Amino acid sequence: MKTIGLIGGMSWESSVEYYRIINEEIKKRLGGLHSAKCILYSMNFEEIERCQSQNRWDQAGEILGEAAVGLEHAGADFIVICTNTMHKVIDVIQKKTSLPILHIADETADEILNQGLKKVGLLGTKYTMEEDFYTSRIKDQNIDILIPDEEERLTINQIIFNELCLGKTVQSSREYFKEVIQKLVAEGAEGIILGCTEIGLLIKQEDVDVPLFDTTLIHALGAVNKALS
């Protein structure tokens, strides 16, 4: 079994889910008392979010890069960045470490293709929805992406940072997400990417009638696949 290096804490609410899913899946596949070999480097999210909001992305990348170096020195075999948004700086992180990094968008695209879908809606932080560091990797697999309108993107971003990252799941926010999803489906989305690792804490498959691609679950299971390969 390879050792998984997790860069977490962004937010820790979803990093807990990574740890749970990875260990449950290892136990499911191997049985007995098996659990995952993993090392977690948990960031101070306040520091990272300040870099995001002040457009100091290279600095954020350097901080995460140092975390990757720490994981490499500690014995990790590959890196998992437990957040969608911070894949924006994956190139900066990769320059710091010789370890491979399991890209969350690539894992998600593979799952969408496995289900035979060609057009999906994307929910996430404003950075993930509006910039191409994430969407381009999905589109490279000949998958079309729909995103909410500008006002909806702003509201979704606020819910993520002001509620979900603080461990709050509010029913009115759940209903708002469901309404946005219904609009995307009406526009032709065959499925929805939950492109922020906290959204799965709020929206579940039973809430909607189209396939959900929970990136936390997909990424964590991808880490297990790589650890056992």
C-alpha positions in Angstrom: 0.0 0.0 0.0 1.3 3.4 -1.0 1.3 6.3 1.5 -1.1 9.1 0.7 0.0 12.6 1.4 -3.0 14.8 2.1 -2.8 18.6 2.0 -6.0 19.5 4.0 -7.5 22.1 6.2 -9.1 24.1 3.3 -11.5 23.7 5.0 -11.0 21.0 7.7 -14.7 20.3 7.4 -14.2 18.5 4.1 -10.8 17.1 5.0 -12.5 15.0 7.7 -14.6 13.5 4.8 -11.5 12.7 2.9 -10.0 10.8 5.9 -13.3 9.0 6.5 -13.9 8.0 2.9 -10.3 6.8 2.3 -10.2 4.7 5.4 -13.7 3.2 4.9 -12.8 2.3 1.3 -9.5 0.6 2.4 -11.4 -1.4 5.0 -14.1 -2.3 2.4 -11.5 -3.6 -0.1 -9.0 -5.2 2.2 -11.1 -6.2 5.2 -10.0 -7.0 8.7 -8.3 -4.2 10.5 -6.9 -2.6 7.4 -6.8 1.2 7.3 -5.0 3.7 5.0 -1.4 4.7 5.2 -1.7 8.5 5.0 -0.1 11.6 6.2 -2.1 14.8 6.7 -0.7 18.3 6.5 -3.5 20.5 7.6 -3.2 24.2 6.6 -4.5 27.3 8.5 -7.3 28.1 6.1 -7.5 31.8 7.2 -4.0 32.3 5.8 -4.9 30.6 2.5 -8.2 32.4 2.1 -6.6 35.8 2.7 -4.2 35.0 -0.2 -7.2 34.1 -2.4 -9.2 37.2 -1.6 -6.1 39.4 -2.1 -5.2 37.7 -5.4 -1.8 36.5 -3.9 -2.1 33.1 -5.6 1.6 32.6 -6.0 2.1 33.1 -2.3 -0.6 30.6 -1.6 1.1 28.1 -4.0 4.4 28.6 -2.2 2.7 27.8 1.2 1.1 24.7 -0.2 4.3 23.8 -1.9 6.1 23.7 1.4 3.4 21.5 2.7 4.1 19.1 -0.2 7.8 19.1 0.6 7.0 18.2 4.2 4.8 15.3 3.1 7.5 14.1 0.7 10.1 14.2 3.5 7.7 12.4 5.8 7.4 9.5 3.4 4.3 10.1 1.2 4.3 8.5 -2.2 1.9 10.9 -3.9 0.0 14.1 -3.0 -3.8 14.8 -2.8 -4.8 18.4 -2.5 -8.1 18.2 -0.5 -9.8 21.2 -2.2 -10.9 22.1 -5.8 -10.0 25.8 -5.7 -6.3 25.4 -4.8 -5.7 23.3 -7.8 -5.3 26.7 -9.4 -1.8 26.7 -8.0 -0.9 23.1 -8.7 1.9 24.0 -11.0 3.6 26.1 -8.3 3.2 23.1 -5.9 4.5 20.6 -8.4 7.7 22.6 -8.8 8.4 22.1 -5.1 8.0 18.3 -5.0 9.0 15.3 -7.1 5.9 13.4 -6.0 2.9 13.0 -8.4 -0.2 15.0 -7.6 -3.6 13.4 -8.1 -5.6 16.1 -9.9 -9.2 16.4 -8.7 -10.6 17.6 -12.1 -9.0 14.7 -13.9 -10.6 12.2 -11.6 -13.9 13.9 -11.9 -13.8 14.0 -15.7 -13.0 10.2 -15.8 -16.1 9.6 -13.6 -18.3 11.7 -15.9 -17.1 9.8 -18.9 -17.7 6.5 -17.1 -21.3 7.5 -16.8 -21.5 8.5 -20.5 -22.4 12.2 -20.0 -21.3 15.0 -22.3 -22.8 18.1 -20.6 -22.7 18.9 -16.9 -23.3 21.8 -14.6 -20.5 23.1 -12.3 -21.0 24.5 -8.8 -18.0 25.7 -6.7 -16.2 28.8 -5.5 -16.3 31.7 -7.8 -12.7 30.9 -8.7 -13.5 27.4 -9.8 -16.6 28.3 -11.7 -15.2 31.4 -13.5 -11.6 30.6 -14.2 -10.2 27.9 -16.6 -7.7 26.1 -14.4 -10.4 23.6 -13.5 -13.0 23.8 -16.3 -10.3 23.4 -19.1 -9.3 20.0 -17.8 -12.9 18.9 -17.9 -13.5 20.4 -21.4 -10.3 18.7 -22.7 -12.2 15.5 -22.3 -15.0 16.7 -24.7 -17.3 17.5 -21.8 -19.4 20.7 -22.0 -19.7 22.7 -18.8 -22.6 25.0 -17.7 -22.2 27.4 -14.8 -24.7 29.5 -12.9 -25.3 33.2 -13.7 -23.2 35.9 -12.0 -25.6 36.6 -9.1 -25.9 32.9 -8.4 -22.2 32.4 -8.5 -21.8 35.2 -5.9 -24.4 33.7 -3.6 -23.0 30.2 -4.0 -19.5 31.5 -3.1 -20.9 33.3 0.0 -22.6 30.1 1.2 -19.5 28.1 0.8 -17.2 30.5 2.7 -19.7 31.9 5.3 -21.6 28.6 6.0 -20.1 25.3 4.8 -16.5 26.1 5.6 -17.7 26.9 9.1 -19.6 23.7 9.5 -23.1 25.2 9.0 -25.7 23.5 6.8 -28.7 25.8 6.4 -31.9 24.5 4.9 -32.6 27.7 2.9 -29.2 27.3 1.3 -29.9 23.7 0.4 -33.1 24.9 -1.3 -31.2 27.6 -3.1 -28.6 25.1 -4.5 -31.5 22.8 -5.6 -33.1 25.7 -7.5 -29.8 26.6 -9.2 -29.3 22.9 -10.1 -32.8 22.8 -11.6 -32.0 25.8 -13.8 -28.8 24.2 -15.0 -30.7 21.0 -15.8 -33.3 23.1 -17.7 -30.4 24.5 -19.8 -29.2 21.0 -20.7 -27.0 19.7 -17.9 -27.1 15.9 -17.7 -25.4 15.9 -14.3 -23.9 18.3 -11.7 -20.3 18.6 -10.5 -20.1 19.5 -6.8 -16.9 21.3 -7.5 -16.1 22.4 -4.0 -15.3 19.8 -1.4 -17.8 21.3 1.1 -20.9 21.2 -1.1 -21.3 17.5 -0.6 -22.0 18.3 3.1 -25.1 20.2 2.0 -26.4 18.6 -1.2 -26.9 14.8 -1.5 -27.9 12.6 -4.4 -31.4 12.2 -3.0 -31.9 16.0 -3.3 -31.9 16.0 -7.1 -32.9 13.9 -10.1 -29.7 14.0 -12.1 -26.3 12.4 -11.3 -24.2 14.3 -8.8 -20.4 14.2 -9.1 -19.2 14.8 -5.5 -15.6 15.7 -6.0 -14.6 14.9 -2.4 -15.9 11.3 -2.8 -14.4 10.9 -6.3 -11.0 12.3 -5.3 -10.8 10.3 -2.2 -11.7 7.0 -4.0 -9.1 8.0 -6.6 -6.5 8.2 -3.9 -7.4 4.7 -2.7 -7.1 3.4 -6.2 -3.6 4.9 -6.5 -2.6 3.7 -3.1 -3.5 0.2 -3.9 -2.3 0.1 -7.5 
